[in-house]
Amino acid sequence: METERPPLPPFTGMEDAVAKVRLAENAWNTRDPERVALAYTPDSRWRNRAEFFEGRDAIVAFLTRKWDRELDYRLIKEIWGFRENRIAVRFAYEWRDDSGHWFRSYGNELWEFDAHGLMRRRVASINDAPIGAADRKFHWPLGPRPQEHPGLSELGL
């Protein structure tokens, strides 16, 4: 039996849906593929940009590749909408490549959860924009975003 990952669906209030989004953001900001993969069902289906894959092993492999390439990764997610067992988010993350070029990646995700609060489907659309180091907005130490750090709306993103 899978461990439950509260808050659990159905998402009936903004507070629970926002909490679910922040938990996901915090996990991704650890850049720990094994830890992040535990929030997904063993047969979770993903579309990330042009990649389609299924299962935790594929998620771990994908995230390992991602964070080997996207250095100094910092992510902010913001809820867009929710109902029943689904949440829509928008996000932005900043990262640099191994040549020192900085990027801000913008995207939207659609999430579907099982009854245990594990994500069984993730659909992500993402665009990368080059930015100068002086244009960066995400300046907290690596790891989860501090509670007092502004979100996307407050940053004008």
Beta strands, then each sheet from edge to edge (+ up, - down):
strand 1: 40-48
strand 2: 51-54
strand 3: 71-83
strand 4: 86-96
strand 5: 102-113
strand 6: 119-131
sheet 1: 2+ 1- 6- 5+ 4- 3+
end
